[in-house]
Amino acid sequence: MSTDVLRITHLTRRYGQVMANDDISLRVRPGEVVGLLGHNGAGKTTLVSQIVGLLKPDAGEIHLGNTDAVRNPAAARRHVALQPQAQAPIDGLTPRAAIEIAGRLRGLSDRDTRTAAQNLAEELDIGPWLDQRAQPEGGGLSGGIRRLTGFAMAVVAPTPLLILDEPTNDIDASRRRLLWDAVRRRGDLGSGVLLVTHNVAEAERIVDELVILNRGRVVADGSPARLRGTQDSDLRVELQLPPGGADPSEDSQCPPVLRRVRTGRRILLTVAAGEAANAVAWATAQNSAGRIEGFSLAPTTLEDAYLALTAQSARERNPAANTNPHTGPLEPTDA
Ligand SMILES: Nc1ncnc2c1ncn2[C@@H]1O[C@H](COP(=O)(O)OP(=O)(O)OP(=O)(O)O)[C@@H](O)[C@H]1O
């Protein structure tokens, strides 16, 4: 008997010549928030579609609890709630009606549904719009309120597995924070959560584990601290190059660099905390000499590691390539 709410083993799915999912294995345990990160076209939606039974794998297994989701998708769907990347089709409804309909479809009583809708409106701060009707072509309600309503529809009745596909799209900064807290709370209340996102920096705060997909493959997985791969005290020096500028951090005067990633005209250097003063002095000199347009110093984040990992994977697959679909032009050089 498995205790995992989701277990995927050696999952493979092609579209013609495109290997959309290539031998993917991952698991989500009860109470765990697992972030699934990847560039556009990395294979995230293909993976989610197979978990919820909308697409058949070419090979591999998917289990939701002890239910084989490939053989028995209808039974598996009872274990999972999904907030898809597309906006929920709620035109003609108020958020309250949409959330209550979702609750009833999930088997809640009328009374429990009403209470759940009210509580979610408070948790997500959408009370003022709860009885405002969504109109066609985006009228009546903003994209952010529609997105939050979609989240509320997915979580109105707890499920063992919750899948959220880019849940923060369109949402303003203050409500985004409420939403991240609400996602974390679903994990703390016992659901396993698979969180699909591009937002590496914000996801880092709330996930227990991360799986990084690159061109259909898992290129790294583990806790944010492990994937960051640096000491908590390490610092990031970000350099902004002038148009056509060369990377000045290759010169011998630059303090020792633990990791170096270039995305377009932006260069991210990871340096040890003890090198902070040297790094500032060196960057100030580069700035005065016009080799960079500006710089900043900040703690390292998972984004630095993510960019380095996906760049490394792209380089291994195609040593001649100089681009990465996530970041655009990229010339990574890991120190
Ligand atoms: N119906 C389809 N027919 C052919 N190719 C497809 C189809 N759906 C997806 N693909 C291809 O499969 C790969 C994975 O796509 P997928 O939509 O799963 O990526 P994604 O990580 O969800 O991207 P995004 O972040 O842009 O939503 C891409 O190369 C995409 O072009």
The ligand as an SDF file (V2000), in Angstrom:
LIG
                    3D

 31 33  0  0  0  0  0  0  0  0999 V2000
   -1.4150   18.9050  -29.0040 N   0  0  0  0  0  0  0  0  0  0  0  0
   -0.1150   18.9840  -29.2930 C   0  0  0  0  0  0  0  0  0  0  0  0
    0.3420   18.6300  -30.5080 N   0  0  0  0  0  0  0  0  0  0  0  0
    1.6710   18.6940  -30.8090 C   0  0  0  0  0  0  0  0  0  0  0  0
    2.6250   19.1190  -29.9370 N   0  0  0  0  0  0  0  0  0  0  0  0
    2.2130   19.4920  -28.7100 C   0  0  0  0  0  0  0  0  0  0  0  0
    0.8390   19.4490  -28.3320 C   0  0  0  0  0  0  0  0  0  0  0  0
    0.7370   19.8870  -27.0420 N   0  0  0  0  0  0  0  0  0  0  0  0
    1.9870   20.1890  -26.6500 C   0  0  0  0  0  0  0  0  0  0  0  0
    2.8830   19.9460  -27.6460 N   0  0  0  0  0  0  0  0  0  0  0  0
    4.3490   20.1220  -27.5810 C   0  0  0  0  0  0  0  0  0  0  0  0
    4.8160   19.3570  -26.4690 O   0  0  0  0  0  0  0  0  0  0  0  0
    5.8160   20.0650  -25.7540 C   0  0  0  0  0  0  0  0  0  0  0  0
    5.3650   20.2400  -24.3150 C   0  0  0  0  0  0  0  0  0  0  0  0
    4.2350   21.1470  -24.2900 O   0  0  0  0  0  0  0  0  0  0  0  0
    3.4500   21.5170  -22.9480 P   0  0  0  0  0  0  0  0  0  0  0  0
    2.2420   22.3060  -23.3400 O   0  0  0  0  0  0  0  0  0  0  0  0
    3.2490   20.2820  -22.1470 O   0  0  0  0  0  0  0  0  0  0  0  0
    4.5200   22.4500  -22.2060 O   0  0  0  0  0  0  0  0  0  0  0  0
    4.3130   23.4160  -20.9360 P   0  0  0  0  0  0  0  0  0  0  0  0
    5.5160   23.2060  -20.0730 O   0  0  0  0  0  0  0  0  0  0  0  0
    2.9900   23.1890  -20.3190 O   0  0  0  0  0  0  0  0  0  0  0  0
    4.3760   24.8480  -21.5990 O   0  0  0  0  0  0  0  0  0  0  0  0
    3.6860   26.2620  -21.1010 P   0  0  0  0  0  0  0  0  0  0  0  0
    4.4340   26.6960  -19.8990 O   0  0  0  0  0  0  0  0  0  0  0  0
    3.9200   27.1530  -22.2730 O   0  0  0  0  0  0  0  0  0  0  0  0
    2.2320   25.9820  -20.8430 O   0  0  0  0  0  0  0  0  0  0  0  0
    6.0270   21.3660  -26.5110 C   0  0  0  0  0  0  0  0  0  0  0  0
    7.1190   21.1770  -27.3930 O   0  0  0  0  0  0  0  0  0  0  0  0
    4.7270   21.5620  -27.2840 C   0  0  0  0  0  0  0  0  0  0  0  0
    4.9570   22.2920  -28.4620 O   0  0  0  0  0  0  0  0  0  0  0  0
  1  2  1  0
  2  3  1  0
  2  7  2  0
  3  4  2  0
  4  5  1  0
  5  6  2  0
  6  7  1  0
  6 10  1  0
  7  8  1  0
  8  9  2  0
  9 10  1  0
 10 11  1  0
 11 12  1  0
 11 30  1  0
 12 13  1  0
 13 14  1  0
 13 28  1  0
 14 15  1  0
 15 16  1  0
 16 17  2  0
 16 18  1  0
 16 19  1  0
 19 20  1  0
 20 21  2  0
 20 22  1  0
 20 23  1  0
 23 24  1  0
 24 25  2  0
 24 26  1  0
 24 27  1  0
 28 29  1  0
 28 30  1  0
 30 31  1  0
M  END
$$$$
